[in-house]
Amino acid sequence: MLTYEKDVIPVKMTAREAHKRSIGTEEDYIELLIDVYNFIHEEVDNRNTSIDYWIDSLYLADRVFNELVKQGYNVNLEKDMGVDKVWHLSIEWENVDLDPNKKYILPMEGSTITNTFGEKVQRCAFKNKLGVWDCGSFFPEKDDIALYTPNYLVTAKDIEEAPEWVKALEPVEVEE
């Protein structure tokens, strides 16, 4: 069937509706961010240190870009005219090789204080007895950290499966 221009009914929408359609929903952003993180984790497991990712919405690409920069990734965002999805993210990270048989402590940078006894105390991340990531204090000047902090020791597997805020901490190997 042929349609004539006079038979076409124009679709009207407000500028607000058009804007909402162009930026997507918060759920779209969360799903996209989860997808990007899953892709990164797959590549980390394959010992790669970079990925390329394409997103069709500038707004969503910019939000993902900003979040990854906050998390410490080296990210580049550019327009890519050669593919269906027009925004190209180049994402790079440092290769982290942790020995799965070693124990680590995760000190939190800038968290060292001196207690009332004149001892240096530092905060660290650890997995509590319920398996939830938490923060605790240890004494970094003690000779045998493992003796004083057995509950704060984590494995490379713990770190690998940890949330992003934990992965951002620099692990320190502990001799047992």
OpenMM code with the backbone's topology and positions (N, CA, C; nanometers):
from openmm import Vec3, app, unit

residues = "MET LEU THR TYR GLU LYS ASP VAL ILE PRO VAL LYS MET THR ALA ARG GLU ALA HIS LYS ARG SER ILE GLY THR GLU GLU ASP TYR ILE GLU LEU LEU ILE ASP VAL TYR ASN PHE ILE HIS GLU GLU VAL ASP ASN ARG ASN THR SER ILE ASP TYR TRP ILE ASP SER LEU TYR LEU ALA ASP ARG VAL PHE ASN GLU LEU VAL LYS GLN GLY TYR ASN VAL ASN LEU GLU LYS ASP MET GLY VAL ASP LYS VAL TRP HIS LEU SER ILE GLU TRP GLU ASN VAL ASP LEU ASP PRO ASN LYS LYS TYR ILE LEU PRO MET GLU GLY SER THR ILE THR ASN THR PHE GLY GLU LYS VAL GLN ARG CYS ALA PHE LYS ASN LYS LEU GLY VAL TRP ASP CYS GLY SER PHE PHE PRO GLU LYS ASP ASP ILE ALA LEU TYR THR PRO ASN TYR LEU VAL THR ALA LYS ASP ILE GLU GLU ALA PRO GLU TRP VAL LYS ALA LEU GLU PRO VAL GLU VAL GLU GLU".split()
positions = [
    Vec3(0.0829, -0.1163, 0.0000),
    Vec3(0.0000, 0.0000, 0.0000),
    Vec3(0.0879, 0.1233, 0.0000),
    Vec3(0.0564, 0.2178, -0.0794),
    Vec3(0.1305, 0.3425, -0.0859),
    Vec3(0.0737, 0.4417, 0.0136),
    Vec3(0.1607, 0.5190, 0.0699),
    Vec3(0.1148, 0.6236, 0.1618),
    Vec3(0.1522, 0.7572, 0.1019),
    Vec3(0.0633, 0.8462, 0.1113),
    Vec3(0.0885, 0.9804, 0.0622),
    Vec3(0.1202, 1.0695, 0.1812),
    Vec3(0.1951, 1.1708, 0.1531),
    Vec3(0.2400, 1.2609, 0.2594),
    Vec3(0.1227, 1.3165, 0.3389),
    Vec3(0.0116, 1.3414, 0.2727),
    Vec3(-0.1025, 1.3975, 0.3429),
    Vec3(-0.1645, 1.2957, 0.4393),
    Vec3(-0.1383, 1.1633, 0.4174),
    Vec3(-0.1911, 1.0591, 0.5047),
    Vec3(-0.1037, 1.0350, 0.6289),
    Vec3(0.0179, 1.0867, 0.6306),
    Vec3(0.1089, 1.0653, 0.7423),
    Vec3(0.0739, 1.1618, 0.8536),
    Vec3(0.0508, 1.1072, 0.9713),
    Vec3(0.0177, 1.1897, 1.0867),
    Vec3(0.1473, 1.2180, 1.1621),
    Vec3(0.1808, 1.3449, 1.1791),
    Vec3(0.3056, 1.3764, 1.2489),
    Vec3(0.2951, 1.3396, 1.3973),
    Vec3(0.4033, 1.2858, 1.4499),
    Vec3(0.4087, 1.2505, 1.5910),
    Vec3(0.4663, 1.3694, 1.6642),
    Vec3(0.3947, 1.4154, 1.7647),
    Vec3(0.4412, 1.5303, 1.8409),
    Vec3(0.4893, 1.4823, 1.9768),
    Vec3(0.6019, 1.5379, 2.0189),
    Vec3(0.6500, 1.5105, 2.1534),
    Vec3(0.7158, 1.6368, 2.2056),
    Vec3(0.7140, 1.6492, 2.3327),
    Vec3(0.7745, 1.7678, 2.3933),
    Vec3(0.9264, 1.7548, 2.3904),
    Vec3(0.9919, 1.8669, 2.4082),
    Vec3(1.1392, 1.8655, 2.4146),
    Vec3(1.1860, 1.7804, 2.5317),
    Vec3(1.1131, 1.7849, 2.6432),
    Vec3(1.1489, 1.7047, 2.7611),
    Vec3(1.1428, 1.5550, 2.7291),
    Vec3(1.0380, 1.5110, 2.6587),
    Vec3(1.0258, 1.3706, 2.6203),
    Vec3(1.1386, 1.3304, 2.5263),
    Vec3(1.1700, 1.4160, 2.4310),
    Vec3(1.2788, 1.3876, 2.3378),
    Vec3(1.4111, 1.3765, 2.4116),
    Vec3(1.4337, 1.4658, 2.5079),
    Vec3(1.5566, 1.4620, 2.5867),
    Vec3(1.5651, 1.3326, 2.6682),
    Vec3(1.4547, 1.2949, 2.7335),
    Vec3(1.4537, 1.1714, 2.8124),
    Vec3(1.4839, 1.0496, 2.7253),
    Vec3(1.4280, 1.0472, 2.6054),
    Vec3(1.4552, 0.9348, 2.5152),
    Vec3(1.6015, 0.9317, 2.4726),
    Vec3(1.6618, 1.0487, 2.4558),
    Vec3(1.7998, 1.0535, 2.4076),
    Vec3(1.9004, 1.0142, 2.5148),
    Vec3(1.8693, 1.0393, 2.6427),
    Vec3(1.9677, 1.0084, 2.7474),
    Vec3(1.9460, 0.8717, 2.8096),
    Vec3(1.8318, 0.8108, 2.7913),
    Vec3(1.8055, 0.6807, 2.8514),
    Vec3(1.7657, 0.6966, 2.9970),
    Vec3(1.7347, 0.5852, 3.0589),
    Vec3(1.6918, 0.5873, 3.1979),
    Vec3(1.8097, 0.5546, 3.2888),
    Vec3(1.7892, 0.5716, 3.4176),
    Vec3(1.8922, 0.5347, 3.5153),
    Vec3(1.9190, 0.3841, 3.5083),
    Vec3(1.8147, 0.3068, 3.4815),
    Vec3(1.8311, 0.1619, 3.4674),
    Vec3(1.9206, 0.1291, 3.3477),
    Vec3(1.9037, 0.2051, 3.2370),
    Vec3(1.9893, 0.1853, 3.1198),
    Vec3(2.1356, 0.2080, 3.1568),
    Vec3(2.1611, 0.3147, 3.2330),
    Vec3(2.2972, 0.3479, 3.2749),
    Vec3(2.3553, 0.2375, 3.3639),
    Vec3(2.2787, 0.1924, 3.4622),
    Vec3(2.3269, 0.0885, 3.5540),
    Vec3(2.3558, -0.0407, 3.4777),
    Vec3(2.2643, -0.0795, 3.3890),
    Vec3(2.2861, -0.2006, 3.3082),
    Vec3(2.4113, -0.1881, 3.2222),
    Vec3(2.4303, -0.0717, 3.1619),
    Vec3(2.5478, -0.0480, 3.0789),
    Vec3(2.6753, -0.0549, 3.1619),
    Vec3(2.6750, 0.0089, 3.2782),
    Vec3(2.7929, 0.0086, 3.3652),
    Vec3(2.8257, -0.1331, 3.4113),
    Vec3(2.7251, -0.2101, 3.4465),
    Vec3(2.7473, -0.3502, 3.4857),
    Vec3(2.8070, -0.4281, 3.3695),
    Vec3(2.7557, -0.4060, 3.2494),
    Vec3(2.8076, -0.4739, 3.1311),
    Vec3(2.9550, -0.4391, 3.1070),
    Vec3(2.9891, -0.3114, 3.1216),
    Vec3(3.1285, -0.2680, 3.1022),
    Vec3(3.2179, -0.3337, 3.2076),
    Vec3(3.1760, -0.3312, 3.3350),
    Vec3(3.2562, -0.3931, 3.4412),
    Vec3(3.2705, -0.5437, 3.4188),
    Vec3(3.1646, -0.6102, 3.3760),
    Vec3(3.1739, -0.7539, 3.3476),
    Vec3(3.2741, -0.7806, 3.2363),
    Vec3(3.2719, -0.6980, 3.1332),
    Vec3(3.3660, -0.7114, 3.0223),
    Vec3(3.5097, -0.6915, 3.0723),
    Vec3(3.5294, -0.5901, 3.1559),
    Vec3(3.6623, -0.5643, 3.2124),
    Vec3(3.7086, -0.6857, 3.2933),
    Vec3(3.6208, -0.7383, 3.3793),
    Vec3(3.6585, -0.8521, 3.4634),
    Vec3(3.6925, -0.9754, 3.3802),
    Vec3(3.6200, -0.9981, 3.2717),
    Vec3(3.6520, -1.1092, 3.1820),
    Vec3(3.7928, -1.0918, 3.1241),
    Vec3(3.8235, -0.9700, 3.0833),
    Vec3(3.9547, -0.9446, 3.0238),
    Vec3(4.0659, -0.9507, 3.1282),
    Vec3(4.0383, -0.9098, 3.2519),
    Vec3(4.1367, -0.9240, 3.3593),
    Vec3(4.1668, -1.0719, 3.3795),
    Vec3(4.0616, -1.1550, 3.3800),
    Vec3(4.0805, -1.2994, 3.3950),
    Vec3(4.1648, -1.3563, 3.2818),
    Vec3(4.1569, -1.2946, 3.1639),
    Vec3(4.2363, -1.3379, 3.0478),
    Vec3(4.3732, -1.2708, 3.0430),
    Vec3(4.4062, -1.1986, 3.1515),
    Vec3(4.5354, -1.1287, 3.1652),
    Vec3(4.5530, -1.0136, 3.0663),
    Vec3(4.4424, -0.9567, 3.0175),
    Vec3(4.4492, -0.8388, 2.9316),
    Vec3(4.4422, -0.7132, 3.0171),
    Vec3(4.4918, -0.6026, 2.9644),
    Vec3(4.4936, -0.4774, 3.0402),
    Vec3(4.4209, -0.3641, 2.9680),
    Vec3(4.3407, -0.3980, 2.8669),
    Vec3(4.2640, -0.2935, 2.7985),
    Vec3(4.1477, -0.3549, 2.7217),
    Vec3(4.0461, -0.2722, 2.6985),
    Vec3(3.9331, -0.3130, 2.6150),
    Vec3(3.8874, -0.1931, 2.5329),
    Vec3(3.8117, -0.2210, 2.4291),
    Vec3(3.7421, -0.1196, 2.3502),
    Vec3(3.5935, -0.1471, 2.3667),
    Vec3(3.5166, -0.0407, 2.3862),
    Vec3(3.3728, -0.0554, 2.4080),
    Vec3(3.3016, 0.0564, 2.3336),
    Vec3(3.1904, 0.0228, 2.2645),
    Vec3(3.1158, 0.1210, 2.1883),
    Vec3(2.9778, 0.1425, 2.2496),
    Vec3(2.9369, 0.2686, 2.2563),
    Vec3(2.8070, 0.3055, 2.3143),
    Vec3(2.7385, 0.4020, 2.2181),
    Vec3(2.6082, 0.3830, 2.1963),
    Vec3(2.5388, 0.4657, 2.0975),
    Vec3(2.4862, 0.5981, 2.1520),
    Vec3(2.4915, 0.6203, 2.2814),
    Vec3(2.4424, 0.7449, 2.3398),
    Vec3(2.5590, 0.8236, 2.3993),
    Vec3(2.5763, 0.9470, 2.3554),
    Vec3(2.6831, 1.0314, 2.4099),
    Vec3(2.6642, 1.0521, 2.5597),
    Vec3(2.5415, 1.0747, 2.6020),
    Vec3(2.5132, 1.0972, 2.7435),
    Vec3(2.5576, 0.9776, 2.8276),
    Vec3(2.5178, 0.8560, 2.7863),
    Vec3(2.5554, 0.7360, 2.8615),
    Vec3(2.7054, 0.7104, 2.8530),
    Vec3(2.7634, 0.7323, 2.7351),
    Vec3(2.9083, 0.7138, 2.7194),
    Vec3(2.9849, 0.8081, 2.8117),
    Vec3(2.9379, 0.9317, 2.8221),
    Vec3(3.0037, 1.0297, 2.9085),
    Vec3(2.9914, 0.9901, 3.0553),
    Vec3(2.8757, 0.9408, 3.0959),
    Vec3(2.8580, 0.8976, 3.2356),
    Vec3(2.9482, 0.7786, 3.2676),
    Vec3(2.9560, 0.6812, 3.1775),
    Vec3(3.0438, 0.5655, 3.1990),
    Vec3(3.1892, 0.6118, 3.2030),
    Vec3(3.2264, 0.7002, 3.1106),
    Vec3(3.3619, 0.7558, 3.1074),
    Vec3(3.3974, 0.8170, 3.2430),
    Vec3(3.3107, 0.9038, 3.2948),
    Vec3(3.3378, 0.9718, 3.4222),
    Vec3(3.3481, 0.8742, 3.5385),
    Vec3(3.2631, 0.7729, 3.5412),
    Vec3(3.2686, 0.6739, 3.6497),
    Vec3(3.3982, 0.5936, 3.6437),
    Vec3(3.4395, 0.5532, 3.5253),
    Vec3(3.5628, 0.4753, 3.5122),
    Vec3(3.6858, 0.5582, 3.5499),
    Vec3(3.6850, 0.6860, 3.5148),
    Vec3(3.7955, 0.7747, 3.5535),
    Vec3(3.8027, 0.7845, 3.7052),
    Vec3(3.6865, 0.7988, 3.7722),
    Vec3(3.6832, 0.8034, 3.9188),
    Vec3(3.7398, 0.6765, 3.9802),
    Vec3(3.7190, 0.5632, 3.9131),
    Vec3(3.7662, 0.4346, 3.9640),
    Vec3(3.9132, 0.4089, 3.9317),
    Vec3(3.9787, 0.5031, 3.8629),
    Vec3(4.1216, 0.4901, 3.8375),
    Vec3(4.1592, 0.4260, 3.7050),
    Vec3(4.0628, 0.4044, 3.6183),
    Vec3(4.0937, 0.3503, 3.4863),
    Vec3(4.1448, 0.4624, 3.3962),
    Vec3(4.2301, 0.4275, 3.3011),
    Vec3(4.2742, 0.5215, 3.1989),
    Vec3(4.1753, 0.5070, 3.0829),
    Vec3(4.0972, 0.6121, 3.0577),
    Vec3(3.9868, 0.6021, 2.9620),
    Vec3(3.9963, 0.7134, 2.8584),
    Vec3(3.9666, 0.6786, 2.7341),
    Vec3(3.9594, 0.7762, 2.6264),
    Vec3(3.8232, 0.7611, 2.5593),
    Vec3(3.7554, 0.8726, 2.5356),
    Vec3(3.6246, 0.8721, 2.4701),
    Vec3(3.6357, 0.9516, 2.3415),
    Vec3(3.5957, 0.8886, 2.2302),
    Vec3(3.6007, 0.9595, 2.1021),
    Vec3(3.4852, 0.9147, 2.0136),
    Vec3(3.4495, 0.9995, 1.9201),
    Vec3(3.3432, 0.9678, 1.8252),
    Vec3(3.3998, 0.8733, 1.7197),
    Vec3(3.3260, 0.7682, 1.6910),
    Vec3(3.3681, 0.6693, 1.5927),
    Vec3(3.2630, 0.6642, 1.4825),
    Vec3(3.2975, 0.7134, 1.3658),
    Vec3(3.2020, 0.7227, 1.2558),
    Vec3(3.1877, 0.5919, 1.1788),
    Vec3(3.2748, 0.4943, 1.2053),
    Vec3(3.2762, 0.3743, 1.1225),
    Vec3(3.1900, 0.2593, 1.1711),
    Vec3(3.1223, 0.2745, 1.2823),
    Vec3(3.0408, 0.1646, 1.3328),
    Vec3(2.9018, 0.2158, 1.3692),
    Vec3(2.8115, 0.1229, 1.3944),
    Vec3(2.6743, 0.1616, 1.4298),
    Vec3(2.6689, 0.2406, 1.5604),
    Vec3(2.7450, 0.1963, 1.6583),
    Vec3(2.7486, 0.2667, 1.7861),
    Vec3(2.8562, 0.3729, 1.7761),
    Vec3(2.8200, 0.4969, 1.7973),
    Vec3(2.9062, 0.6072, 1.7562),
    Vec3(3.0075, 0.6554, 1.8594),
    Vec3(3.0054, 0.6084, 1.9842),
    Vec3(3.1014, 0.6563, 2.0837),
    Vec3(3.1901, 0.5410, 2.1277),
    Vec3(3.3191, 0.5621, 2.1121),
    Vec3(3.4182, 0.4575, 2.1374),
    Vec3(3.4924, 0.4884, 2.2675),
    Vec3(3.4882, 0.3950, 2.3623),
    Vec3(3.5652, 0.4059, 2.4862),
    Vec3(3.6839, 0.3117, 2.4777),
    Vec3(3.8032, 0.3649, 2.4970),
    Vec3(3.9242, 0.2840, 2.5121),
    Vec3(3.9539, 0.2834, 2.6607),
    Vec3(3.9538, 0.1650, 2.7225),
    Vec3(3.9701, 0.1538, 2.8666),
    Vec3(4.0949, 0.0713, 2.8955),
    Vec3(4.1841, 0.1264, 2.9781),
    Vec3(4.3079, 0.0563, 3.0135),
    Vec3(4.3237, 0.0545, 3.1645),
    Vec3(4.3942, -0.0452, 3.2151),
    Vec3(4.4232, -0.0559, 3.3573),
    Vec3(4.5564, -0.1260, 3.3733),
    Vec3(4.6120, -0.1181, 3.4942),
    Vec3(4.7392, -0.1830, 3.5217),
    Vec3(4.7156, -0.3309, 3.5441),
    Vec3(4.8121, -0.4105, 3.5031),
    Vec3(4.8044, -0.5535, 3.5249),
    Vec3(4.8407, -0.5823, 3.6697),
    Vec3(4.7550, -0.6509, 3.7401),
    Vec3(4.7800, -0.6841, 3.8799),
    Vec3(4.8027, -0.8345, 3.8896),
    Vec3(4.9240, -0.8716, 3.9241),
    Vec3(4.9553, -1.0129, 3.9407),
    Vec3(4.9761, -1.0414, 4.0878),
    Vec3(4.8760, -1.1003, 4.1503),
    Vec3(4.8864, -1.1391, 4.2901),
    Vec3(4.8971, -1.2901, 4.2974),
    Vec3(4.9847, -1.3363, 4.3839),
    Vec3(5.0038, -1.4794, 4.4029),
    Vec3(4.8859, -1.5341, 4.4824),
    Vec3(4.8114, -1.6309, 4.4280),
    Vec3(4.6933, -1.6812, 4.4974),
    Vec3(4.7254, -1.7540, 4.6278),
    Vec3(4.8512, -1.7940, 4.6462),
    Vec3(4.8896, -1.8663, 4.7666),
    Vec3(4.9385, -1.7749, 4.8781),
    Vec3(4.9454, -1.6469, 4.8535),
    Vec3(4.9956, -1.5507, 4.9521),
    Vec3(4.8790, -1.4829, 5.0226),
    Vec3(4.9104, -1.4255, 5.1379),
    Vec3(4.8134, -1.3464, 5.2142),
    Vec3(4.8515, -1.1997, 5.2012),
    Vec3(4.7502, -1.1143, 5.2016),
    Vec3(4.7712, -0.9716, 5.1845),
    Vec3(4.6932, -0.8945, 5.2899),
    Vec3(4.7404, -0.7743, 5.3175),
    Vec3(4.6653, -0.6789, 5.3975),
    Vec3(4.6409, -0.5591, 5.3069),
    Vec3(4.5275, -0.4933, 5.3236),
    Vec3(4.4888, -0.3835, 5.2345),
    Vec3(4.4818, -0.2517, 5.3114),
    Vec3(4.5988, -0.1883, 5.3357),
    Vec3(4.5972, -0.0608, 5.4090),
    Vec3(4.5308, 0.0490, 5.3259),
    Vec3(4.4623, 0.1379, 5.3969),
    Vec3(4.3933, 0.2488, 5.3312),
    Vec3(4.4827, 0.3718, 5.3404),
    Vec3(4.5262, 0.4194, 5.2252),
    Vec3(4.6178, 0.5330, 5.2182),
    Vec3(4.5592, 0.6553, 5.2888),
    Vec3(4.6436, 0.7231, 5.3673),
    Vec3(4.6018, 0.8454, 5.4352),
    Vec3(4.5189, 0.8223, 5.5600),
    Vec3(4.5139, 0.6983, 5.6092),
    Vec3(4.4293, 0.6691, 5.7260),
    Vec3(4.5095, 0.6451, 5.8540),
    Vec3(4.6396, 0.6737, 5.8521),
    Vec3(4.7237, 0.6496, 5.9696),
    Vec3(4.7055, 0.7612, 6.0721),
    Vec3(4.6848, 0.7197, 6.1973),
    Vec3(4.6750, 0.8147, 6.3087),
    Vec3(4.7643, 0.7650, 6.4220),
    Vec3(4.7879, 0.8494, 6.5208),
    Vec3(4.8603, 0.8089, 6.6413),
    Vec3(4.7573, 0.8001, 6.7535),
    Vec3(4.7509, 0.6818, 6.8199),
    Vec3(4.6522, 0.6649, 6.9269),
    Vec3(4.7024, 0.7284, 7.0567),
    Vec3(4.6236, 0.7152, 7.1621),
    Vec3(4.6582, 0.7793, 7.2902),
    Vec3(4.7823, 0.7183, 7.3552),
    Vec3(4.8248, 0.6004, 7.3108),
    Vec3(4.9453, 0.5364, 7.3639),
    Vec3(5.0684, 0.5689, 7.2799),
    Vec3(5.0518, 0.6559, 7.1806),
    Vec3(5.1629, 0.6950, 7.0943),
    Vec3(5.1940, 0.5952, 6.9845),
    Vec3(5.1071, 0.4971, 6.9637),
    Vec3(5.1286, 0.3967, 6.8597),
    Vec3(5.0606, 0.4406, 6.7297),
    Vec3(5.1259, 0.4114, 6.6179),
    Vec3(5.0660, 0.4396, 6.4871),
    Vec3(4.9592, 0.3341, 6.4596),
    Vec3(4.8429, 0.3802, 6.4184),
    Vec3(4.7311, 0.2917, 6.3854),
    Vec3(4.6855, 0.3274, 6.2442),
    Vec3(4.6643, 0.2234, 6.1623),
    Vec3(4.6203, 0.2472, 6.0247),
    Vec3(4.4957, 0.1647, 5.9970),
    Vec3(4.4065, 0.2189, 5.9151),
    Vec3(4.2850, 0.1485, 5.8738),
    Vec3(4.3181, 0.0578, 5.7554),
    Vec3(4.2449, -0.0522, 5.7452),
    Vec3(4.2603, -0.1427, 5.6323),
    Vec3(4.1256, -0.2052, 5.5995),
    Vec3(4.1151, -0.2538, 5.4781),
    Vec3(3.9935, -0.3230, 5.4349),
    Vec3(4.0128, -0.4724, 5.4612),
    Vec3(3.9047, -0.5386, 5.4976),
    Vec3(3.9100, -0.6831, 5.5197),
    Vec3(3.7698, -0.7410, 5.5029),
    Vec3(3.7637, -0.8713, 5.4919),
    Vec3(3.6359, -0.9412, 5.4819),
    Vec3(3.5992, -0.9917, 5.6206),
    Vec3(3.4848, -0.9477, 5.6729),
    Vec3(3.4484, -0.9891, 5.8080),
    Vec3(3.3937, -1.1323, 5.8088),
    Vec3(3.3555, -1.1805, 5.9271),
    Vec3(3.3110, -1.3200, 5.9418),
    Vec3(3.1852, -1.3510, 5.8623),
    Vec3(3.1088, -1.2484, 5.8278),
    Vec3(2.9883, -1.2678, 5.7471),
    Vec3(3.0182, -1.2622, 5.5971),
    Vec3(3.1465, -1.2390, 5.5628),
    Vec3(3.1853, -1.2313, 5.4220),
    Vec3(3.1619, -1.0955, 5.3592),
    Vec3(3.1403, -0.9933, 5.4422),
    Vec3(3.1147, -0.8580, 5.3942),
    Vec3(3.2422, -0.7753, 5.4103),
    Vec3(3.2737, -0.6918, 5.3123),
    Vec3(3.3933, -0.6075, 5.3193),
    Vec3(3.3708, -0.4973, 5.4214),
    Vec3(3.4730, -0.4756, 5.5067),
    Vec3(3.4629, -0.3828, 5.6184),
    Vec3(3.5982, -0.3136, 5.6350),
    Vec3(3.6082, -0.2257, 5.7335),
    Vec3(3.7347, -0.1582, 5.7647),
    Vec3(3.7715, -0.1866, 5.9099),
    Vec3(3.8997, -0.2014, 5.9351),
    Vec3(3.9491, -0.2236, 6.0703),
    Vec3(4.0815, -0.1531, 6.0875),
    Vec3(4.1383, -0.1601, 6.2076),
    Vec3(4.2652, -0.0926, 6.2364),
    Vec3(4.3744, -0.1943, 6.2664),
    Vec3(4.4971, -0.1619, 6.2266),
    Vec3(4.6125, -0.2449, 6.2597),
    Vec3(4.7296, -0.1529, 6.2940),
    Vec3(4.8356, -0.2110, 6.3457),
    Vec3(4.9538, -0.1366, 6.3870),
    Vec3(5.0659, -0.1598, 6.2855),
    Vec3(5.0874, -0.0670, 6.1925),
    Vec3(5.1842, -0.0900, 6.0846),
    Vec3(5.3293, -0.0977, 6.1322),
    Vec3(5.3593, -0.0487, 6.2526),
    Vec3(5.4982, -0.0503, 6.2995),
    Vec3(5.5345, -0.1788, 6.3723),
    Vec3(5.4390, -0.2662, 6.3958),
    Vec3(5.4678, -0.3942, 6.4616),
    Vec3(5.5458, -0.4820, 6.3647),
    Vec3(5.6381, -0.5614, 6.4202),
    Vec3(5.7223, -0.6468, 6.3359),
    Vec3(5.6427, -0.7538, 6.2623),
    Vec3(5.5492, -0.8169, 6.3289),
    Vec3(5.4770, -0.9284, 6.2701),
    Vec3(5.3302, -0.8910, 6.2489),
    Vec3(5.3016, -0.8303, 6.1370),
    Vec3(5.1651, -0.7849, 6.1072),
    Vec3(5.0673, -0.9018, 6.1134),
    Vec3(5.1064, -1.0162, 6.0624),
    Vec3(5.0158, -1.1313, 6.0589),
    Vec3(4.9744, -1.1740, 6.1993),
    Vec3(5.0644, -1.1612, 6.2969),
    Vec3(5.0332, -1.1988, 6.4337),
    Vec3(4.9240, -1.1098, 6.4929),
    Vec3(4.9294, -0.9814, 6.4616),
    Vec3(4.8346, -0.8865, 6.5182),
    Vec3(4.7069, -0.8712, 6.4363),
    Vec3(4.7075, -0.9171, 6.3149),
    Vec3(4.5920, -0.8919, 6.2273),
    Vec3(4.5439, -1.0154, 6.1524),
    Vec3(4.5339, -1.1312, 6.2172),
    Vec3(4.4945, -1.2505, 6.1392),
    Vec3(4.3572, -1.2363, 6.0744),
    Vec3(4.2673, -1.1605, 6.1364),
    Vec3(4.1344, -1.1433, 6.0779),
    Vec3(4.1346, -1.0467, 5.9605),
    Vec3(4.2420, -0.9710, 5.9430),
    Vec3(4.2487, -0.8711, 5.8367),
    Vec3(4.3188, -0.9230, 5.7121),
    Vec3(4.3699, -1.0442, 5.7171),
    Vec3(4.4401, -1.0987, 5.6017),
    Vec3(4.3401, -1.1459, 5.4966),
    Vec3(4.3732, -1.1189, 5.3707),
    Vec3(4.2869, -1.1601, 5.2596),
    Vec3(4.3715, -1.2310, 5.1556),
    Vec3(4.3075, -1.3078, 5.0713),
    Vec3(4.3771, -1.3781, 4.9638),
    Vec3(4.3606, -1.3023, 4.8321),
    Vec3(4.4371, -1.3433, 4.7336),
    Vec3(4.4245, -1.2828, 4.6008),
    Vec3(4.2841, -1.3058, 4.5451),
    Vec3(4.2263, -1.4220, 4.5731),
    Vec3(4.0901, -1.4506, 4.5268),
    Vec3(3.9896, -1.3564, 4.5924),
    Vec3(4.0090, -1.3279, 4.7232),
    Vec3(3.9211, -1.2313, 4.7904),
    Vec3(3.9265, -1.0968, 4.7187),
    Vec3(4.0482, -1.0534, 4.6874),
    Vec3(4.0673, -0.9232, 4.6229),
    Vec3(4.0049, -0.9231, 4.4837),
    Vec3(4.0225, -1.0326, 4.4119),
    Vec3(3.9693, -1.0427, 4.2759),
    Vec3(3.8170, -1.0300, 4.2747),
    Vec3(3.7509, -1.0831, 4.3768),
    Vec3(3.6048, -1.0815, 4.3828),
    Vec3(3.5504, -0.9636, 4.4635),
    Vec3(3.6377, -0.8737, 4.5064),
    Vec3(3.5991, -0.7616, 4.5930),
    Vec3(3.5315, -0.6496, 4.5134),
    Vec3(3.4603, -0.5610, 4.5835),
    Vec3(3.4039, -0.4430, 4.5163),
    Vec3(3.5157, -0.3487, 4.4706),
    Vec3(3.4811, -0.2579, 4.3844),
    Vec3(3.5801, -0.1685, 4.3237),
    Vec3(3.6580, -0.0864, 4.4260),
    Vec3(3.5942, -0.0418, 4.5353),
    Vec3(3.6652, 0.0405, 4.6338),
    Vec3(3.7767, -0.0390, 4.6996),
    Vec3(3.7599, -0.1705, 4.7124),
    Vec3(3.8643, -0.2554, 4.7704),
    Vec3(3.9754, -0.2772, 4.6685),
    Vec3(3.9379, -0.3018, 4.5437),
    Vec3(4.0383, -0.3252, 4.4384),
    Vec3(4.1273, -0.2033, 4.4166),
    Vec3(4.0780, -0.0858, 4.4531),
    Vec3(4.1564, 0.0365, 4.4365),
    Vec3(4.2706, 0.0463, 4.5382),
    Vec3(4.2664, -0.0339, 4.6437),
    Vec3(4.3707, -0.0321, 4.7471),
    Vec3(4.4920, -0.1139, 4.7009),
    Vec3(4.6091, -0.0713, 4.7433),
    Vec3(4.7336, -0.1395, 4.7066),
    Vec3(4.7597, -0.2522, 4.8062),
    Vec3(4.7541, -0.3801, 4.7620),
    Vec3(4.7757, -0.4907, 4.8544),
    Vec3(4.9213, -0.4984, 4.8989),
    Vec3(4.9432, -0.5335, 5.0256),
    Vec3(5.0769, -0.5510, 5.0815),
    Vec3(5.0882, -0.6968, 5.1231),
    Vec3(5.1884, -0.7646, 5.0672),
    Vec3(5.2078, -0.9060, 5.0998),
    Vec3(5.2526, -0.9200, 5.2444),
    Vec3(5.1981, -1.0226, 5.3114),
    Vec3(5.2301, -1.0476, 5.4513),
    Vec3(5.2952, -1.1843, 5.4625),
    Vec3(5.4104, -1.1901, 5.5298),
    Vec3(5.4774, -1.3175, 5.5552),
    Vec3(5.4122, -1.3827, 5.6754),
    Vec3(5.3740, -1.5086, 5.6604),
    Vec3(5.3098, -1.5795, 5.7724),
    Vec3(5.4087, -1.6676, 5.8432),
] * unit.nanometer
topology = app.Topology()
chain = topology.addChain("A")
for resn in residues:
    res = topology.addResidue(resn, chain)
    for name in ("N", "CA", "C"):
        topology.addAtom(name, app.Element.getBySymbol(name[0]), res)
